[in-house]
Amino acid sequence: MYFDENTVEITGTLVWFYKICGREVWLMAHSIIPDQQDDNIDIGRFLHENTYQRNKKEIVFGNVRFDVVFQNQDKLVIGETKKTSKYEEASRYQLAYYLQQLKESGLDAQGQLLYPEEKKRIDVILTEDMERELDEIKLEIKKIAGLKKPPKVKKIPFCKNCGYKQYCFS
């Protein structure tokens, strides 16, 4: 399958993967899904389905899906539920991407990273610096996805919990 900058659909998940591992970006962009039996994926799925029951769940807006949407005073808040804050920077940029998509559609919102197992919430506000970096990230994602084969494996601390570890290390 051939990819160019016009065929790659940028998603929040690709932004998240980009902040962790370029190889994951390539694999996901090429519709190679991670091991669905991986314990970490199962836990993430469970948390997504069973936390924040009172709030509206999984709202689809264009090509993005918000985990949780709620109102905080007069402000729309988009929540992104994660298993652990270990990947906070990646999660922050994923959520910022969602906020940027809303902003480009004329909607003003704030974000909140939700870590139910840690009983932790982190506010995310889209800044001009983040928007500039997101624009660069989107270009880089398109470049990576356009490669004929995935970037070489680089063993990083995140590999041990990655749903692609068998793909990369078998």
BATORGU-778611 format. One record per residue (C-alpha): residue in one letter; x negated, y, z. Coordinates in nm, 2 decimals. Example, Ala and Ser with C-alpha at 12.3 -4.5 7.8 and 13.67 -1.06 7.14 Angstrom:
2
  type      px      py      pz
     a   -1.23   -0.45    0.78
     s   -1.37   -0.11    0.71
This chain:
170
  type      px      py      pz
     m    0.00    0.00    0.00
     y   -0.14    0.34   -0.09
     f   -0.09    0.64    0.14
     d   -0.15    1.00    0.07
     e   -0.06    1.31    0.27
     n    0.29    1.31    0.12
     t    0.38    0.95    0.22
     v    0.27    0.96    0.59
     e    0.55    1.04    0.82
     i    0.40    1.20    1.13
     t    0.57    1.08    1.45
     g    0.51    1.15    1.82
     t    0.38    0.79    1.86
     l    0.11    0.86    1.59
     v    0.01    1.18    1.78
     w   -0.01    0.97    2.10
     f   -0.22    0.70    1.93
     y   -0.45    0.97    1.77
     k   -0.54    1.10    2.11
     i   -0.64    0.75    2.22
     c   -0.77    0.56    1.91
     g   -0.78    0.63    1.54
     r   -0.76    0.26    1.46
     e   -0.42    0.25    1.63
     v   -0.31    0.54    1.41
     w   -0.41    0.35    1.09
     l   -0.24    0.02    1.21
     m    0.08    0.19    1.30
     a    0.09    0.41    0.99
     h    0.06    0.09    0.79
     s    0.35   -0.07    0.97
     i    0.13   -0.32    1.16
     i    0.31   -0.34    1.49
     p    0.14   -0.42    1.82
     d    0.19   -0.75    2.00
     q    0.55   -0.73    2.12
     q    0.48   -1.00    2.38
     d    0.21   -0.79    2.54
     d    0.29   -0.73    2.91
     n    0.22   -0.36    2.89
     i    0.47   -0.32    2.61
     d    0.73   -0.52    2.80
     i    0.68   -0.30    3.11
     g    0.71    0.02    2.90
     r    1.03   -0.11    2.74
     f    1.17   -0.20    3.08
     l    1.10    0.14    3.22
     h    1.25    0.31    2.92
     e    1.57    0.11    2.95
     n    1.61    0.12    3.33
     t    1.50    0.46    3.45
     y    1.67    0.80    3.45
     q    2.01    0.64    3.41
     r    2.20    0.96    3.47
     n    2.04    1.15    3.18
     k    2.12    1.11    2.81
     k    1.89    0.85    2.67
     e    1.70    0.82    2.34
     i    1.82    1.11    2.13
     v    1.72    1.10    1.77
     f    1.63    1.43    1.61
     g    1.50    1.41    1.26
     n    1.20    1.17    1.27
     v    1.15    1.19    1.64
     r    1.32    1.01    1.94
     f    1.34    1.17    2.28
     d    1.34    0.93    2.58
     v    1.55    1.16    2.80
     v    1.73    1.49    2.75
     f    1.86    1.71    3.03
     q    1.95    2.06    3.13
     n    1.74    2.24    3.39
     q    1.92    2.56    3.48
     d    1.97    2.72    3.13
     k    1.68    2.54    2.97
     l    1.69    2.23    2.75
     v    1.43    1.98    2.88
     i    1.29    1.68    2.68
     g    1.16    1.40    2.89
     e    0.90    1.14    2.79
     t    0.89    0.83    3.01
     k    0.55    0.66    3.05
     k    0.43    0.37    3.26
     t    0.12    0.54    3.38
     s   -0.04    0.89    3.39
     k   -0.37    0.73    3.27
     y   -0.29    0.85    2.92
     e   -0.17    1.19    3.03
     e   -0.35    1.39    2.76
     a   -0.21    1.17    2.48
     s    0.14    1.19    2.64
     r    0.11    1.56    2.67
     y    0.04    1.60    2.30
     q    0.31    1.36    2.20
     l    0.56    1.56    2.40
     a    0.42    1.89    2.26
     y    0.47    1.75    1.91
     y    0.84    1.70    2.00
     l    0.86    2.05    2.13
     q    0.70    2.18    1.81
     q    0.96    1.99    1.60
     l    1.24    2.15    1.80
     k    1.08    2.50    1.77
     e    1.05    2.46    1.40
     s    1.42    2.39    1.39
     g    1.50    2.70    1.59
     l    1.55    2.53    1.93
     d    1.37    2.63    2.24
     a    1.29    2.36    2.49
     q    1.05    2.26    2.76
     g    0.90    1.92    2.82
     q    0.85    1.69    3.11
     l    0.63    1.38    3.14
     l    0.81    1.13    3.36
     y    0.61    0.86    3.54
     p    0.87    0.67    3.74
     e    0.63    0.41    3.89
     e    0.42    0.70    4.02
     k    0.72    0.91    4.12
     k    0.56    1.19    3.93
     r    0.68    1.46    3.68
     i    0.45    1.69    3.48
     d    0.59    2.00    3.30
     v    0.47    2.06    2.95
     i    0.51    2.39    2.77
     l    0.42    2.43    2.41
     t    0.14    2.70    2.38
     e    0.00    2.86    2.07
     d   -0.33    2.67    2.13
     m   -0.15    2.34    2.15
     e    0.04    2.42    1.83
     r   -0.29    2.49    1.65
     e   -0.44    2.17    1.77
     l   -0.12    1.98    1.67
     d   -0.16    2.11    1.32
     e   -0.52    1.98    1.31
     i   -0.41    1.65    1.46
     k   -0.14    1.61    1.19
     l   -0.40    1.66    0.92
     e   -0.64    1.41    1.08
     i   -0.36    1.15    1.11
     k   -0.29    1.19    0.74
     k   -0.66    1.14    0.66
     i   -0.68    0.83    0.88
     a   -0.36    0.68    0.73
     g   -0.50    0.74    0.38
     l   -0.80    0.53    0.44
     k   -0.81    0.20    0.24
     k   -0.89    0.00    0.56
     p   -0.88    0.08    0.93
     p   -1.16    0.26    1.11
     k   -1.41    0.04    1.26
     v   -1.34   -0.10    1.61
     k   -1.48    0.11    1.89
     k   -1.45   -0.06    2.23
     i   -1.31    0.20    2.47
     p   -1.16    0.16    2.82
     f   -0.80    0.17    2.67
     c   -0.87   -0.15    2.47
     k   -0.80   -0.38    2.76
     n   -0.43   -0.27    2.78
     c   -0.38   -0.23    2.41
     g   -0.11   -0.42    2.22
     y   -0.35   -0.44    1.92
     k   -0.64   -0.60    2.12
     q   -0.60   -0.94    1.95
     y   -0.60   -0.77    1.61
     c   -0.92   -0.59    1.68
     f   -1.11   -0.85    1.88
     s   -1.02   -1.19    1.75
